């Protein structure tokens, strides 16, 4: 009866190891096919390390109904940080910045133009 428990534990360990290997392989394949490999992943993380905190700041100021001078300061700070990030990352990010600057539909603050 003890050997049956050992066999189950071994099978469970093999199953977990196999699942981990398959999940890792799938993640690597996804990164290579959809994010541009490890370089693309690093660039994506770099972009979102600026974009997510800024999004949270904007949402917080919307909820707090901040006065115009606070918004003006946030827009100025964000436009500078955004331009610096775009110039660092180049490529797709430059094209995206150009689209934001064109401001079709008035989606972005004037200072971003």
N, C-alpha and C positions, 0 to 999 in steps of 0.2 A: 504494500500500500504506500510506503514511503517513496518507492521508485516512481510511482505514478505522479506524485506531487512534483518530483524533480523534473520529470519529463514535461509537465505542464509549465513549470517555471522556465525551462529551457526554450520551449516553444514560444512562450510569451516574450522572452528576451529576444529571440530571433525575429519575431513579428515586429517588435518595437524597433529593432535595428534596421530591418528591411524598410519599414515605414519611414524612418528618419532618412535613410539613404534616398528613397524615392522622392520624398518631399524636398530634400536638398537639391537633387538633380532637377526636379521640376522648377524650383526657384531659380537655379542657375540658367536653365533654358529660357525661362520667362525674361529674366534680366537681359540676357544676350539678344533675344528676339524683339523685345518690346521697349527696352529702356536704353539701348545702345551700349550694352556691355558694362563693364565696371566703370569706365570713364563716364558713360551716360548716367549711371547711378550716382556717381559722385557729383556730377553737375546738377542732377535733379535734387539731390539732398541739399546742395549748396543754395539753390534757388529757394526751396521751401523753408530753409532755415531763416530766410528773410521774410518770405511771403506769409507764412503762418502767424508769426508774432505780430506782423503789421496788420493782418486781417483781424486778429483778436483786439488790437488797439483800436482799430476803426469801429468794430462792433461795440466795444466798451464805451467809446465816445458817443456813439449813436444812442445807446441805452441811457447814458448820463445826460444826454441832450446838451453836450458841451457848447460853450459860446463860440462865436466865429473866430476869435483870436486863437483859441486852442486848435480849432480845425486848420487855420492857416499855418500854424507852426507844425502840426502833424503832416500836412500836405508838403510843406517845404522839406521837412526831414525825410519823408518817405520818397519824394522825388529824387533827392540826392542819393539816398541809399539804393534806390532802384536803378538809377543810371549807373552807379558804381558797379552794381551786380551785373547789369546787362553788359557793360564793357569788359568785365572779367570773364563772363561766360561766352560772349560772342554768338555767332550762328543764329539758331532759332530764337534766342532771347533778343537779339538785335531786331529781328523781324517783328517779334511780338511788341517790342518797345515802340517801333515805328507805327504799328497799328494803334497802340494806346495813344501815341502823340497825335495821330490823325483824329482821334476822339469822335469817331462816327457815333452818332446817337447821344453825344454828351455823357458818356459813361464814366469819364474820368475828370478829376479836378483840372482847371485851367493851367495850374502851375506845372502839371505833368507834361504839357505840350512843348 
